[in-house]
């Protein structure tokens, strides 16, 4: 029976890794989805995703009792999915929104499955092993097939690996680096393997020259070291908090006094490579439907009149707002932004107080910190068929879910009939009376007085 369970668990883990690879959009983007539509506009990709949704359903059914224990984060996250579903009624393309809400629900369910099915240690190792495979594949295409792995256009010479563009690979490798660090912390016997995986991920981040990915990697490495230092006691915790607050204040002052120097240090111009122009145009479009938005995942469709107006103004095919908050606002309005902000802030606060008891190498809290940073420049909020949203759901579910179950202490085995019972032990008295002297046999009798 134990071997059968082990085999089932191995098959389950391999299925989860296959879904993670698909959700990462590795190789799919540059080959089959160059417009980054998420796959549902391409008939081939639409068929490819159906088995993935089926596998997700099978895995969720297999671990349904464990999923029930995560009812609180599931309720909060599916409240967001429910609002996306409600937006079908006012979407500018109801059929598109309805179809993509189904994909969002499956993506969210898989993130909940990861949180409920795997322990903290095993979750970090499964993710790290998947990214080790993706990192090796990226090195192969960059070195052996540069027409796929290396940019040949505006970013000529920069590596993009298995993804559509360099920033996507940079974000993926940041997640891989985080999982590798967590796996190295929680699994000492395999630490050399995970440190090797970390080195591969860092090398790919360097080759993208992505400032956002480099900053996120710094958060991962510095955050992991800081949390380890804080574990030494209250004095270390106070010191770390003081240093963190001081660093944030210094960085804020540097930005206020010399913003150009800060932009130069991170390799950006004041427009953040044209992002500020996109943001201004999106804000103007959002003003026409501020509370409800234009419907889930409908605004950036190729037939969207307001999106095409932005593209005409900026003279290039803008695929997203390059800002998760603005993309959420343009889709689900200020109500959707408020709902997501409440869930994310709650998860971050819970993660600060609960990250140690999760025993995941601080994967969940550090991922949420990186996620909060990257959504400032990437559209990863409620992203269907997207690994960043899968891992965000898993991290939020981990910190908001039940405490990890611990194994009860083993009871001592009862003695078998062949083993004699030990004699009871009686503790010595603190004081013992002296022994009585023996009665003399030749003493005179007290009754007769004779000898």
N, C-alpha and C positions, 0 to 999 in steps of 0.2 A: 504493500500500500504506500509506503514512504517513497519508493522509487517512482510509482505512478504519479504521486503528487509532485515530486521533483521534476518529472518530465513535463507535466502540465504547466508548472510554474515557468519552466524554461521556454516553452512555446508561447506562453502569455507574454513573457518579457520580450521575446523576439518580435511578436506582433506589435507591442508598444513601441519598440525601436523603429520598426518600419513606418508606423504612423508619425513618429517624430521626424523622421527623414522627409516624409511627404509634407508635413506641416512647415518644415524649414524652407520649402520651395527650391531646394538644391537641384540644379540642372534643369528643373522644369521651367523656371523663368526665362533664361536665355534661349531655350530651344522651342518651347511650346507656348509661352505666355509673355512675349516681349512687351506688351502694353500693360502688364502687371494688373490684370483684371481679376486675379484670384482664381481663374480657371473656369468660372461658370459661363463665360462668353465663348469659350472654345469647346466645341462638341466633344473632341477627344478627351480634353481634361475633365469635362463634366462626367464622362463615363469613368474616367480613372478615379474620381473622387467617390463615386458610389460605393465601391468595395471598402474604401477607407471608413466611410460612415457606417457601413455594415460591421466592420471589425470593431469600431468604437462601441456600437450597440452590444455586440457579443461580450466584449471585455467588461462593459458596465454591468451587464446582466450577471456575469460571473462573480463580480465583486459587489453585488447589490447590497448585502448586509453591511459591508464596510461603508458604502456610500451613504446609507441611512444615518450613520453616525455623524456625517458632515452636513446635516440638514441646515444649520445656520448659514454657513457660507454659500451653500447651494441655493437657499432662498434669496439671499442678497444678490448673487450673481444672475440668477434667472429672473430677478426683478428687472435687471438691465435688459436681458433678452426679451422679456415681455414688453418693455417700452419700445424696443426696436420692432417687435411684431405689431404693436399698436400703430407705429408710424406708417404701416402699409396703407392705412386709411387716408392719409394725407400726402403720401409720397408722389413725387412727380412721375415716377415709374413704378406703379404698384407691383407689377409682375416681377420686376428685378428685385425690389425690396423683399418681397415674399420669399423668393427663391434663396436669397442670400441670408435671410434670417434662419432658414433651415440649416444652412452651412454654419452659421454662428452658433446655433444651439448644439450641433454636433461637436464643434471646436471647443465650446465651453464644457460640454460633458466629458470630453477626453481629458481636459485639465483637471476636472474634479476626480476622475478615475485615477490619474497619476497620484494625486494627493492622498486618496483613500486606500489605494492598493499597495503602495510601497512605503516602507519605513524611510526615515530621513536618510540613513546611510545608503540604502539600496536605491532610492530615488536619485541621489547625486551620482552614484556609480552608473546607473542606466543612462542618464543624460550625458555623463562624461564619456562613456564608451561610444555612444552615438556620435558625439562630436569628434572623438578621435578618428572614427571612420570618415567623417566629413572633411576633417582637416587633411588627412592623407589623400583623399580624393582631390581636394583643392590643390595641393602641391603637385599632384600628377598632372592635372589639366593646365596649370600655370607653366610647368616646365616642359611637358611633352606636347600639349595641344594649346599653345598660346592664343590661337584664334578664338578659343572659347574662354580660357582662363584669364586673359590679359586684355585690358581695354585697348581698343584700336581707334577711338574717336577723341572726344574732348579730353578725357583723362588718359590719354595714350601712355602706355607703360605701367600704369597702376594695376595691381592685381584685383580681380573680382572672383576668382575661383569658380565655384559651381553656381554662382548666383548672377542675377541680372546686372548688378553694378556693385561698385566697391563698398559703398556704405552698408549694403545688405550683408555682404560677407563680414565686414567689420563688426556689425551688431551681432551676428551669429557667433563669431569667434569670441566676443566678449562673454556671451552666455557659456560657451565651451570652456573658457578660462575659469569662470566662476564655478562651474560644475567640477572641473578638475581640481581646483583648490579645495572645495568641500569634500570631494572624494578622498583626496590626500590626507585630510584631517581625520575623517571618520574611518578610513580603511588603511591603517599602517602597513599591513602585509603587502598591499599593492601600491604603496606610495610612490615607488620609482616609476611605475607605469603612468600614474596620474600626473606626476611632475613632468614626464616626457610629453604627455598630452598638453599640459600647460605651456610648455616651451613652443610646441607647434602652433598653438593658437596665438601666442604673443607674436611669433614670427609673421603670421598672416596679417595680423592687425597692423604691424609695422609696414608691410608692403602695400596696404591700402592707403596709407597716409591720411586716414580719416581722423580729424580732430575730435569729433564726438566719440568715436570708438576708443581713442587713446585716453580721453578724459574718463570714460566709463571704466576702462581697464584700471586706471589709477584708483577709482573708487573701489573696485573689487579688491585690489591688492592692499591698499591702505586701510580699507574698511575691515578686511579680514585680520590684518595685523592689530588694528585698534581693538576689535572685539576680543581677540586673544589676550591683549594686554589688560583689558578691563576685567577679565576673569581672575586676575590676581588679587582682587580685593577692593574695598571701598576707596582707598586712597588712589589706586590706579584708575578707578572709574572717574573720580573727581578730576584727576589730572587730564584724562583723555577728553572729558567734556569741556574742560577749560581750554585745552589746546584746539579743539574743534570749533568752539565759538569764536576764539581769537582768530583762527584762520579764516572763517567765514567773514568776520568783520573786516579783516585786512583785505581780503579779495574784493568785498563790496566797496571799500574805500578806494582801492586801486582802479576799479571800474568807473567810479564817479569822477576821480581826478585825472585819470589818463586812460580813457577807453580805447583810444587808437593803439596804444602800446599793448593792451590786453588782446585786442583783435589780432595784432601782428604776432603775438606770442603763440596763439592757437592756430595761426595760419588762415585767418578769415578776414574779410573786409567788413566794414560797418553794415553792409546789407546782408551779411551772412550768406554769401554766394547767391544772392537774389531772393532769399527766403522772405525778407521783409516786404518786398514788393508783392509776393504771393499773399502774405498775411493781410496786407492792406486791402487787396482786391477781395479776398474771402470775407473779410469783415464787412465790406460794403454789400456783398451779396447776402450775408447773413442778416443784415438789418431789415431785409424784406420779409423774413420769417424768423424772428428772434426766439420765440418760445418753443416752437415745434420743429423747426428746420425743414429740410426738403425731403425727408424720408431716408430710412436706413440704406446706406451704400448706393444711393441713387444719384447723388449730385455730380459725381465725376464720370458718369457714363459718357461715352463718345457722342451720344445724341442729346446730351443735356445742354439746353440753351444758355443758362447762367454760367455753366462751366466753360462752354465755348467762348462766351464773352470774355472771361478771364484769359483764356488762351490767346484770343485775338489781341487783347491789350498787351500781353507780355511777349507775344511773338514766339511762343514755343508750346509744345503739347504738355501742359502741366498735368501730371497724373494724380497728385494729392496736394493737400495744403502744406505738407512737410511740417506739420505740427499736429500732434494727436488731439489736443484740446480744441483747436479750431476745426479740425475735421469732424470731431464729435458734435460740435456746435452747429456746423452746417448740415449735419445729418439729422440730429435728434433735438436740436435747440438747447436753450438754456436749462430746460428741465432735465434733459439727458445729461448735460454737463454736471448739474448739481447732484444727480443720483450717483454718477460714477465717482465724483469727488468725495462724496460721503463714504462710499465703500472703500476707496483707496486710503483715505485718511484714517479710517477705523482700522484697516489692516496694518498700516504703518505703526500706529500707536500700539496695537496688540503685539506686533512683531518686536518692538523695543523691549517689552516686558516678558515675552514668552520665547524668545529665540533660543535660549539655552536649553530649555526643556524639550525642544523639538529634536535635538541630537542629529542635526543635518549639516553640521559644519557651517552653520549660519547661512546656508544657501537661500532660504526663503527671505530673510530680512535683507540680505545684500542684493538679491534679485529685485526686490521691490524698490530699493534705493536706486539701482541702475535703471529700472523701468521708469521710475519717476523722472529721471534725468533724460532718458532717450525720447520719451514722448514729447519733450519740448521741441524736438526737431524731426521726429518721425511719426507717422500715423499708425500707431500700434494699439490704439484703444478700440475694443470691440472689433478687432480685425479677424474676419472669418478665414478659415484655412490658413492660419498664421501661427507659427511657433511662438513668437513673443506673447500673444494673447493666451496660448495654452499654458506657458510657464507662469504668466502673471496670475492666471486662475489657480494653478496649482499652488503657487506661493501664498496667495491670499487665503485659499482654503486651508493650508497648513497652519497659518498663524491664527485664523479665526475658528478652526475646527477643534475637536476634542483633544485633550492631552494624549500623547502617545501611550499605548498600553504597555505596561511593564510585566515581565514574567514573574509570577509569584515565586518566593523562595522555596527551594526544595525541602520537603519534610524528611527527617531522618527515617531510614528504613526500620520497620519493626523486626525484632529478632526472630529468626526462624526456630522451629522446634529443636533443631540440631544444635543450636547455640544455647549454652546455659545462661540463665538470667544472672546478671551481676548481683553480688550481695549488696544490700543497702549499706551505705556508708554513714556512720554516726560521728558527728563532729565531736572532738574532745571538749570536756567542760573547762571553763576558765579556772575552776578551783576543784581539786579532788581531795577528799579527806585522807589523812595518813592511815596506813594499814594498822589494824589492831594487833597488839602483842599476843602471842599464844599463852594460853592459861597454863601455869606450872603444875606438873603432875604431883610433885612432892610437897606442895603447900599444905599447912594445917587446915583441917576442916573448920569452917566458921560455925557449923552447927554443934560439933562435939568438942572442939578444942584439942583433939588428939592429932598426932602426926601420922 
